[in-house]
Structure formats: structure tokens, C-alpha cells
Amino acid sequence: MPGGLRFVTHLPGRHQYVDRDSARVVTERLIADSLINQLYARSREDSSLLFKAVTSLRMSAVLGFLNFDLPLPGRQRGIRSRIRAMGIDVDECLAEPESLNTPRKLFERQIRYWQCRPMPTAVDRIVSPADARMIAGSFDRHSSLFLKEKFFSFPELLGEDKPQWLRTFDGGDFAIFRLTPDKYHYNHLPVSGQVADIYEISGRCHSCNPGAVVSQVTPYSKNRRVVTIIDTDVPGGTGVGLVAMIEIVAMMIGDIVQCYSTRGYDDPLDIGTGMFLERGCPKSLYRPGSSVDVLIFQPHRVVFSEDILANMRRQDVTSRFTRHFRSPLVETDVRVRSEVGKKRNRALP
């Protein structure tokens, strides 16, 4: 994206994305949008005790309890109303609708992903780690996907005390997957490979509302997150080099639970160095709210899906990211385990 972009502190107005399945332009219903935009206004950001309190881990957990753990009002009527409002397809769920009687149970629902989230069979395909809204970018200044550091600071995101990974991914490509509160909140493996490293970085709980993201400097690299480095150049791997999968908490997210399963959700395992992980399997669960996944790839190892790149350039879609960057930057709503990229046939020098 071109440089010299003016900083914008407040972006009122709607935010739209492209639904991948139908190609429709959809206006996102942003929860507590006015309140979040006021909270993140520049005049409050620097000094407000309220801002610091709301984005703290402790307050985020309290807000999460109040929003997600209290029983739904009106019992059955409240359950049905919440399911309709969230647009949840109950036919996908493993549990009966009547048992989803708190917002948390709705957000942490399990689905028949092996039936309703098909995955490409080609081993060199990269799949979405979540039901989410996706954009792609590059750290390479010569790439058409180059984005100035706004969503995150590259060294800060991976951890400045991890120089080996900073060198590995310098100049590489990345994809951002923004989960909204209505989404299925299990993360799945985007690639197959062996865990080279896994570590947690402490931080706050900033909102991933698009207005908040462009008002706060590099918010994703300031939030608490789990980084998993996966070596895909191993037998049975996807063959796209080293991949960093970064799971980032956001406002009202209480935890990231590692729960890798190779068959449904059975016998979940914590993830450790040396484990081989299979693409498409559940990896972790956000508890609950909105959150973000970031994938980082080594330079010249992957090609993103053309429809996603074409959607990013659309000028007929109202996006707060476009308004901030002064250049088209539109999200595509993608399904977990759907193809979002593939191995580059020939590595560039």
C-alpha cells in the first residue's frame, strides 16, 4: 500500500466486507460500536483510566463473565432469540439447541466441521484457521501487498526476544483473520507440520472492532497472544516452509485453550515442541468474544487465493480499513478449513 497516509483517529460510519460464498457485499453489525469508538478516540486513549481498565486482562475477564456466563433470559425463548440474532446454523452444532443456554455455550459451540467445513485434498493448500474475515499483506516493500505496520509491529508481534524467528520471517507474507463474536471460536490448523516452538506473550485485551484497530497503534501486537511455529518442510507436511500461527486475545476473551484433536474434538491434547499437527484439525479455543488469528509465512513460499486478493482491491465496498489506508483494503468472510492459499510452485531468489 502507498506510503504517506494520514493518521485517522475516529472513523464513524459503516463497515462492509465481501461474503466469499455468495460474493455479496455485507454491512457488518458492530457490537457496541459507538461506545468502542468513543473509548478509542485519541483524546481518551492517552490518559483515560477507564480505557486502561477496560483493556486490562482482569476487567476483560469480568466483562466476559457478565456478557457470556449469565443465563439467557426467558429460557427457551431467549435461547432461540439469541441464536437467530447471531445467525447460528443449529444444524451444524453437535449439541442440541436447548443445551446452549448461556452466551458462553453458544460462543464455545462445537460443530460437525468434517461435514459442514470441507477441506481441499491437495496437500500443498493452506486453509483458513477460523470462520473469520480475512485480509492478506506482506512485509516486503516491493510487494503489491505491502502494508505499513499498522495492525501490528512485526518484531513486537513475534517477540523481540526471539531473533531467530524475526530473521526467519523478515520480508515474508501474512494473513489476518478477524473473528467476530457470532463466529465459531475453535481455531483449526492451517497447515500440516511439526511444532518447532510454542510460547505465550503477555499483553492487554484491545478490541478488534475495525474502528478501534485503526485508532490504536499496532493493537494486535500489544494484546496477549500465543505463537506457534510450525515446520511444514517435513514428511507429511504442507511444504510451505516455516509458518507462524499467532492466536491473539481481544476484549472479553478470557483465555486461549490449546486442545488439539485428530478425531472430532475427542481426547484433546496440549501442544508441545516436536508434535506433528495435521492440517484442518482443531488446535485451540478462544474463551469467548472477538479475537484475531495471524499467519506469517517465509518470503516467497506462498500464493494467496486470487478471489481474496481481488476482493481486497474492490472500490465498491465501504471499509474502515480502506478509509484509513486511503487505498482499497476489504475483508473477505471465509470459512474455517477453506482454501486461502497454496504453495508457490517455484521459490523466487
N, C-alpha and C positions, 0 to 999 in steps of 0.2 A: 504494500500500500504506500502511496506517496507520503513524503515527509511534510514538515511544516504545518501540521494540523493544529488548529486552535483547541485549547482545553475547554471543555464544556462541563459545568458543574451541576446543571439541572436540566433534565430532558423530559418535559411533560409530553403528553400525547401517547398515542397507542404504539404498540409493538407487535409486529407481524412476523410470521415465519411461513415456510412452504411445507405442506404435508407431502411427504415423499410418495405415499401410496396413491394419492389422488391428484397430486400436483396442484392442489388448491392453495390459495393464499388464505391464511387463518389469522385472525386477530387474537392474541393471547389475552386471557383473563388473568391479570396480575393481582395476586392477593395482597391486600393492604398497600397498594401501590402509592397512594398519596402520602401515607404515613412514612413509608420507607424513603420516598424521595425527600420528604422534609428532614428526616433523620440524617440523610446523607448529603444534604446541602452543605456547601463548603463553609458557610458561616458557622454551622454547628459542628462540623467534622473535627475541627482542630481543638475545640475546648469543652465540648459538652460532656458532662459526667454521665448523662443518660446514654449518649452514643457509646461511650466506653463500657458502660454497664451492660447494655443490650447485646453487644458483640462479644461479651466475655463468655467463657465456657460455662460458668456457673449459672448465669442468667439464661443462657441458651437452653440449658437443661430444664430450668424452671418453666420457661415459656413452652418448651416441648411437652412437659407434663400437662400444663393447663390446656394446651391445644390438642394433644393426642391421646391422653390417658383417661380423661373423664368419659364416662359412658355417654353414648349418643342419646339425646332427648327423645322421648316418645317411643322408645324401644323399637319395634319393627318399623313403624312409620319413619322414625329418624334414620334408621339404617338404610331403608330404601331411598329416602330423600338424599342422603349423603352420597350413595352410590351413583344415583342419577346425576347429581351435581358434579361429581368428579369424572363422569363419563367412563366408569369402570365396566368392562365386559365381564359379567359374573360367570359366563360360560367358560372363561379362561381359568378361573380360580380353582384351586384344589379344594378349598374349604367351602362349606355351604354358606350362602349369603347371610343367614341368620346368625352364624357364629362370628361374623365380622362386626361386632357390636361396640367397638371403640374406634376412633380415628386411627390409633396406632395399628390395630389389627388390619385395617384397610390398607394403610401405607406399607405394612410389612407382609402383605399377602404373597402367597406363593402361587405360581401359575403353571399350567401344563406347557412349559416352554418347548418341550420336544415335539409338541403338536402345533402350537399356535405361533411359534417363533422359529420358522425353518431356517436352516443354515446352509450356505453353499458347500458343496462337497469337495471342490478343488482345495488342496492343502495349502496353496500359496495365497489364499484370500484372507484378508483382515476383516474381522466383523466388529460391529458396534458392541461396546461393553454394557450398554444400557438402553432402555427406552428413553430417548433424550433428544434435545435439539442441538445439532452439530454444526460447527464451522471448522475449517482447516486453515493452517498457516505454516509459515516457515521462518526459521532463524537466519536463513541465507539471504543476505541483502540483494543478491542478484536474482532471486526467485520472484515470480509473479505473485506468489502467496506471502511475500514478506510482510510481516506486521510489526510495527514498532512495539516495544514492550509496554503493554497496557493491561492486558488481562493478568499477566504475571511477570515477575522478573525471573529470567532463566536461571541464574545462579541461586537465587533465593528459593525458587520452587523446588529444585533438586537437593538443595542443601549446600551451603558454601564450604562445609567441611567434608564434601565428597568430590574432591578434584578429579578422581578417575572418571566419574560419570559426567562431570562438566566437560571434560575433554572428549569423551565418547560421543556426546550428543550435540556438541558445538556445530552450528550450521545445519542442523537437521530439520525435520519437519514435525509438526504437531497437529493434533486434533483435540478440540474441546467439546465435551458432551455435557450439556446443562440439563439436569433433571429437575422437573418441577414437582410440587407436592402431590399432584394427582398420579404421578408415574409409578410404575412397578419399580421397587427400590433395591432389588438384587442386582449386583454387578456380575457380569459374566466375562470369561477370559476372551480377549480379542484375538489372541494368537496361542499357538502351542509352543512350549519350550520349557527350559529348566530355569528355576529361580537362581539368579546369580547374587541377589541381595534383596533384602526387605527391611525397611526401617520406618520409624514414625518421626515426624517433625511437629513440634508443638506450635500453637498459634491461636488465633481468635476464631470467631464464627460470623464473618461478614455475610450479608445477604448476597444471593446470586441473581436478584432482580436486575434486569438489564440496565435500568436507570442507576441503581446503586453501583453496579460494576464499573460503568464509565465515569462515575463521580468519585470513586475511591481509587487511589493509585495502586495498581497491581494487586487487587484484593485476593486473587486465588493463591498467591504465594505468601500471603500473610495468615491464611487460615490453617488450622490443624489438618494434617494430611498423612497418608500412608503411601510410601513409594515402594513399588515392586519392580525390580529389574529382571527381565526375562530374556534369556539367551535362546533365540529361535533357530540358530545355526547348529542344531544338534539332531541326532537321529529322531525322526518323528516330528520335528519342529516345522514351523511355518516357513523358515528360510528367509527372514527379512532382517537378520542381524539382531542386535540388542534392542529391546523395547522397554521403555519406562512407562508403567501404568501407575498413575497418581490419583488416589481417591481423596477428595477434598471435602471436609465438612463445611456446612453453611449454617445460617441462622436456624435454630431449633433442631439441629442434628445433635443427638446425644452421643453417638458412637459409630465406629466402623468395625463391624464384626467380621473377621476372616472365617469363612465357613465353606471351604472348597469341597465339592461333591462331584463324583463322576457319574452317579446314577441318581437322577432327580435331585432331591435335597437330602438324600439318605446319608447317614454316617459322616456329618460334616467334620472337616479337619482344619486345624490352624495351619497356616502356610509358613514354611521354613526354607532356608537356603538348601539347594540341592534337589528339591522336589520337582518332578516333572508335572506340568499343568497342561490339561487338554483344552484346546480352543472350544468355546461355546458352553463350557461347564460353569455353574455358579461359583463365584470366587468369594464374594463378601456381601454384606447387607448394611445399608445405611439405616440408622435408627433415629427418628424418621425426619420428614421435612423436605427441603430442597437441598441439592448438593451438586457437585461437579466432578466429572472424570476428565483427566487429561492424559493423552497418549503422546509420547515423544519417540521419534524414530531417528536412527542414524542417517547421515546425509546420503541421498541418492539411493535409498533402499526400497522406497515405496512409491506408489502412484495412487492418489485418492480417486474415488469414483467420479466419473465425469458429470453425472447429474447433480451431485452435491456441489461440485465446483461451479457448474453453470448457475445453480440456484443462488450461490453466494454473490454472483455478479448481477443479479436481477435488479432493475431500477424501478420496477412497478410495485415493490414491496416496501412498506413503511417499517423500517427497523431503527431502533435507538442506536445500534452499533453503527449503522450507515450514517446516521446524523452526527455521531461523534467523530468518526474517522473521515467524514466528508468524501467517502468513496463507498460504493456498494459493498455491504457485508451482511448477508442474510443467512439466517439459520435454516437448516432442513430438519424436520422432525423424522427421526429414524427409529427403527425397532431394534431391540437387542438381538444379536446374532445375525443381523442382516449385513450384507457385504458393504463396506465403506472404503475399501482399498485393496490393493494387491501388490505382490512382489514386483519390483521393477525388473523387466526382462534382462536388461543389461546395465550393470552398475556404471555410472559415469565416473570419469577420472577425478 
